[in-house]
Amino acid sequence: MVILGKEYELKWTIRGRFIFEQIVGRAFDPSKLMDEYVLFYSLLLANNGDTFLTPFEEFISECDKDRSIFIEYRKWFLDVVKQEALVLQGVESAEKKKKIKK
């Protein structure tokens, strides 16, 4: 992910979700646009601690100037959500098989 001419790592991590909750004081709500931007920012902070030093207001200004930043993030995020859903389906399927065998 390139922001302000610098390359940053973007990973779905628990640390990123913790940072989000520390910033907003509650769990993520996907129906709120601000939550999506704060989560994006939180994930950048979590995975680029020493290099991503951009204040939130500057980050939002850059996202306003270059809409492709958020579009790229959103595509990445939707892929992560799909992958997690597939993992959960696999876990649920395995649990059902265990119950049937008992």
Secondary structure, DSSP 8 states (H G I E B T S, - for coil): -EETTEE------HHHHHHHHHHHSS---TT-HHHHHHHHHHHHHHH-TTT----HHHHHHHHHH-THHHHHHHHHHHHHHHHHHHHHHHHHHHHHHHHHH-
